[in-house]
């Protein structure tokens, strides 16, 4: 069976709404089923699925998922928002900018885009709407800013890319810092332009900001201190060498639990079971996709698909600039129709040899890939962040996407800078 037929069957499975994990499993087994001499038999595929999950770095994924859920339930996102609203709220676009910075910080806790949208959006969208901001704009802002959750370290997609490429996860985390800050800054520029153009209800805004200022700076900082320390402790453990990313993920779970239960007292012992159930329900689909994607990537390697595609692309696109633009467009299209995890696990083995052939650092390419797929979080038809944001506000997905388009253009501008200025990603390494 040829690779083209395998990919056609995979696309057909997705079109007829067969779950991604099952679709990947089907196309992994088919080559061996139709050709008895092919190495990847059904037994091989199953062994690949189970063996691929036997990875220490991958343990960080369920731990960061659990940590993010605990912090969302524990109200840590609200504590973060209060600090940034205190300092930024009085300025033009101060409250939307406070939302963006909160997404940056929460992303440095949860490592997940959808989790960032859910935790920050459920708390900030009602506040901003109450202050007179347009519901569609506010929802789109949170949906797009939530994409920062997978760029700012720690990042679940970076862990996936590290697993697929063999690149250092710690180095990937460091490389994501400046790109994440750059995109956050550009989103704030757009928020400022939007608020200047459409105006703000300063009276309503000052009611909320005034309540925070009545508390006083010391009171606000005291209430939010442990929330602000969360990313510092998690990332500090990684970069100081005290803990690996996986060990830091476990530390973040215990830190979130202790702070939520004994400091903020927002979580009771009886709530822990529901939190564990929610985390399992969140991670289980990722686990099945992960196992099937690993098997599929190994089958593609045996079929020499990465080598064939690499050879074809390098033959037809000899100019490195054109090559990188083509790869970016391809990744943007993939991000629109495929979830981040299978996209990274399948495409890394195909695209990494191509970019390495033109002299690109694997760490730099990992950042490019994750930024591309982060844009996919807010582009139809898959756009997970759009679905999460829509569920919070009941604003139709296409209306959110329409409002998000200008912000996506800023995201794309940052992507071009990140692609063609390697120092943006590699300066801190």
N, C-alpha and C positions, 0 to 999 in steps of 0.2 A: 504494500500500500504506500502510495507516494505521500510526501509531506503536505502537498497542496490539498489532497483529498481529506487528510486528517484535519487541517485548518478549516476547510469548508464544512465538514461535519460539526466541528466545534462551534462555528458561527451559527449554523442551523439550530443546534441545541440551545444556544443562548436566545435566538430569535423566538423559538417556541416555548420560552420561559422555563426550560429545565434548569434547576439550580446550578450555579457555577461549579460547585464541588463535584456534583454528579456528572456534569458535562466533561469536566477534566478527567474524571475516572473513566468515562466511556472511551474518550479518544486516546487515553493511555493504554487501554487494553486492546483496542482494535488492531493495531499493526501486528501484534503477536497472534491475535486470533485468526487473521487472514493469511499469515505467513508463518508456518510452523518453524521455519529456520531462523526467524528473527529472535534475537537474544531476549527481548523484553516480553516474556510470557506473563500470564496472569499472576503466577506466583512471584515473579520478579517485581511486578508493579506493586503488589501488596507489601513485599519486603521493603521496597523503596519508600512507600508511604510511612510505614512504621519506623524504619531506620532514619528517615529524614527528620522525624519529630524528636528523635533522641539527640537533642542538641541543647547544651547548657545556655547559650545566648538566647535561645527562643523562650526559655523560662521567664525572661523579663516581660514578655508580652502579657500573659495573664496577670502578672503581678502589677504592672502599670494599669491594666484595665481595672483591677480590684481597687487599687489606690485611688484612681480617678473617681470611681463610684462612691467610695467612702468620703472623699473630700466634697463631692457634690451634695451628698446627703448631709454632710456635716456643716454646710453653709460657708465653706472656706472661700468660695468664689465671691460671696457677698462681702466678706471681710476685705478681700483684695480690692474690690470695686470701690468701697468706701474710702480707702486711702487715696486712690488715684482721683476720685471725684473731689475729694477735699482739696487737693493741690491744683487740679485742672478745671474744675467745674465752672468757675467764674469767667473763664476765657471763652472767646468765640470757638464753637465746636468742642468745648472742653469735655462735655459729657460723652459725645460719640468717641472722642479720643480716649477717654477713660475706659470705655468699653474695649477699644482695640488693645490698650495696654493690659487690661485684665485678661484678654484672650492670650496675649503673649505670656503672661505669668502663669495662667492656668495651663497653657500648653506645656510649660516647663514642669508641670506636675503630673499631668495625665498622659502626655505623649500621643494623644488621639484627637483628630479633628472633630468628628461627630460628638465625642464626649465633651470637648470644649464648647461646642455650640449648645449642647443640651444644658450644661451646668451654668455657663455665663448667660446664655439667651433666656432661660427660664426666669432668671432673676433681673436682668437689666432691661429687657424689652418692655415689660410693663412700666418700669420706672421712666424710661425715655418717652414712651407713648403718653404717659401721664403729664410729662413736661411739655407736650405739644409737638414732639417730633413725629413725622409721618411714619405710620406703622410699617409700610412697605420698605421704606428706606432703612429703618431700624432693623428689621428682620434681615434684609439683604446684607447690612453691615456686619451683623453677628455671623451670618452664614459664611461670608468671605473671610472675616477676621479669624473665624474658627479654623480655617485652613492653616493658620500659623501654628496650630497645635502639632502638626506633623513635621514642621521645619525647625522650630525651636526645640532644642534638646531637653529632656530625652524624647525620642521619637520612635514610635513603633515601626513605621516604614523604614527608618534607618536600620533598625535591628534586623528587619527582613532582608534589606539590601546587603547588610554585612554578612548574613547567613548565606545568601546566594552567591556573593562575590568573593568572600574571604577577606574583605576589607575590615580594618579595625573599627568596631562600633564606637569606641571612645573617640577616635579621630573623626568619625562621621558626625558625632554629636558636636564636637568643637567646630567643625566646618559649617554646621547649620546656624551658628549664632549670628554672624554678620548678615547672611542672607535673610534670616528671619527679622532682624531689626530693620534692615533696608525695606523690606516689604511692608512692615508695620508703619514705618515713617511715611512711605508713599500713600498708604491708606489714610493716614492722618492728614496729609496734604489734601487729599480728595474730600475728606470730611469737612475740612476748613473751607474749601471752595464751595461745597454744597450748602453749608450753613450761611456763608456770606451771600450766596445767591438767593436762597429761599428764606433766610431769616430764622430767628429763634424766638420763642416766647420767654423773654428774660425773667418775667415775674414768676412764672411757674418753675423755671429752672432755679431761681434763687431761693424758692421755698425749700427745695430738697437740699441744695448746697448749704443754705442757711442752717438747717438742722444739724448738718455735720459740723459746721463751724461753731455752733452753740456748744457742742460737745467739747470742742477744743482739740488742738493737735495732739496733745499727750494722750488724751482719752482714745482718740481714733487709732493712734499708733499702738497703744497698749492693747486694744481690742484686736488689732490686725497683725501684731508682731509675729505670732506663731504661723499665721498664714503666709506672711512674707518670707519667713525662714524656710518654708517647705522647699522651694526650688534651690535655695542656697545650700541646704543640707544634702539634697539629692545629688545635685551636680558637683558640689564640693567633694563628696565622697568619691565620685568617679574621677574627677580631674586631679585630686590629690593622691590618687593611687590607693586610698583606703579600701575601696570596694570596686568590683567590676560593675558594669551596667546591670547585670542580673542581680547581684547582691544589693546594689543601690535600690533596685525596684522593690526588693523585699523590705529594705529599710523604710522606703516610702510608705509601704502598707502599714507597718507598725507605727510609724510616726503619725500618719493620718488617723489611725484608730485611737491612739493615745490622746492626741490633741482634741479630736471630736468628742471622745467619751469623757475625758477628765478635765479638760481646760474649758472648751466651749460648751460641753455638756449638751450637744445637739443630737447625739446618738446614744441610745440606750442598749443594754445587753440584748433585749428582745428584738432589736432592729438588725442585729448582725446576721441572723439567718437569711432574712430577706435580701440583704446586701450581697451575701455569698451566692444566693440563687440568681440574682440579677447579673452578677459578674460571670457566672457559668453560662447563662443564656447569651450573654454578649460574646464570650470567648469561644463557645462551642462551634458556631458557624465558621469562625476564623480558623479553628483547628482543622476542620474537615477540608476547607479550601486549601489550607497550608499543606496538608498531607497529599492531597490530589495534585496540587501544583508542583510539588517536589517530584512526584512520580512522573508527571508529564514532562517536566524539564529534563529528566534523565532519559526518557524515551526520545525526546527531540535530539538530545546529544548523541544517542546511539544511531539515530537516523542521519546524523551529521547536518542537521538543519542550521545550527548556528554558523558552521563553517560555510555552508552554501550561501546563506543570506549575507554574511560578512563579505564573501568574495564578490557577490553581485553588486552590493552597494559600493564597495571600494573601487570596483571597475567602472561604474557609471557615474560616481561622484568623486572626482579626484581633488576638487577644491575643498579644503577643510572647512571653510566658512559655509559653503553650500551644504556640505555633509552635515554639519551641526544643525543648520536650519531645518534640513529634512528630518533629522532625528527628533528635533523638538516638535515639529508639526505632527509627526507620527505618534509621539508620546502624548501630545495634547488630544489627539483623536482617540487613542486608547483610553485615556483618562475619562473621556466622555461616556464610554460604553462598558468599561470594566472596572471592577473594584481594585483598590491599591495593592492588596496582598498578592492576588494571582498575577497582576500585571508585573510587579517587581520580580516575583519568582520565575516567571516565564521569560520575560524580556531581558533580564540581566545577562543571562548566559548567551543571548543572541547579540545584544548591542555592545556589551563591554569589550569584546575583542575588536570591534570596529573602531571604537573611540581610542582604544589603546594603540591601535595601528597608526593613528594620526597624532600620537604623543600626549593624549589626555590622561591626567591622573585619575585612578579609579575613585578616589574620594571626591574629587571635583565632579565627576560624572554622577556619582550617587546623589549629590546635592541637586544637580540638574534634573535627574529623574524624579526625585521626590517633589521638587517645586512644580514640575509639569503635572504630576499626578494630584498635587494639592489643588491646582486649578480645576482639575476634573471633579473635585468635591463640590464645586459650585456651578457646574455646567450640565445641562440636561443631556441625555435622558436619565443617566444613573445618579449623578450629583447627590451623594449621601447627605451632605450638609444642607442642601435645599429641602430634602424630605424632613430632616430633623427640625429645621427652622420652621417649616410649614406646619408641622404638627404642634409647635408651640403657639403659633399665632393664627392658624387656620387661613393664612394668606395663600392663595394658589401658587404652586411651584413656579409656573411660567411668569407670574407677576414679580416674584422674588428675583428670578433670573434676569428679567428686564431691568430692574433697579440695580442689580449687581453688575451689569455689563460695564459701566464706566470704571468700577473698582477692579474688574477683571483685566481691563486694559492697563491699569497701573501695575497689576500683578505681572502681566506679560512684559511690560517695560523692564521690571526688575529681573525677569527671567532672562532677557537678552543681555543685561549687564552681567548677571551671574554666569551666563554661558561664555561670553567673550572676554571677561575680565577674571581669570582664575584666582587672582589675589583676593577677591571678595570671599571666596570659600576657603582658601588655603592660607590666608594671612596669619591666622592664629596657631597654625600647626608648627 
